[in-house]
Amino acid sequence: MKTTFCLIACGLLAGTAAHAGTVTSLYGTINCFGLSGVTSCPDGSDWETGLGGVFFTDYRDAYDLANAPLTDIWASPTDPTWNQPTYSTAGATSATLSMRIAGIGDVGLSYSVLFDGTSIGTIPTNSASDAFQEVLTYTFAVPVGLLDGNDSVEITTTGTDGYIIDYSQLTVTTGSSVPEPATFGLLLLGFGVLGAAKARRSRA
């Protein structure tokens, strides 16, 4: 019975995991907003008083200026839009977009996150006493139908309040829930052994 169970279970696992994996696309760098000497800025950190940031100071390095100019700089322009790097969308089953931002949502403005022009969620009002500098990570589910391998992300707002973005990361999960032919063979063998064992017990 143990052998039979393994044949069936292992066959299922082999089939569902045969092509599973993730592909990540990063805009910017995960470096705590480029603050010098700061290696960790978990959610809830105070960007200015806790991490040493200074409002309206440019923390971009050469990489940011060339590849992600909207990150690591306070007072981002109204309705910032950026492109996620090209990635593979073959076999995509799900996708999420994560962004680490400080100082957003503190004045009651409405913020929408658009993926290729389609809204995938909103950034709610932050009513904390330190909201004007609080570090928070926002994660949104992205419909796989929107993925095209070279997507755009946009934050739209009704006002001009500033904030600072550390990074934006798109994670695409790929995989197939349809077992491969070899998997079907394992399943059939397992069920065959199970049927034979049941027949022997009946004769006994």
Beta strands, then each sheet from edge to edge (+ up, - down):
strand 1: 21-28
strand 2: 81-83
strand 3: 92-102
strand 4: 111-115
strand 5: 118-123
strand 6: 135-141
strand 7: 152-157
strand 8: 164-174
sheet 1: 1+ 8- 3+ 6-
sheet 2: 2+ 7- 4+ 5-
end
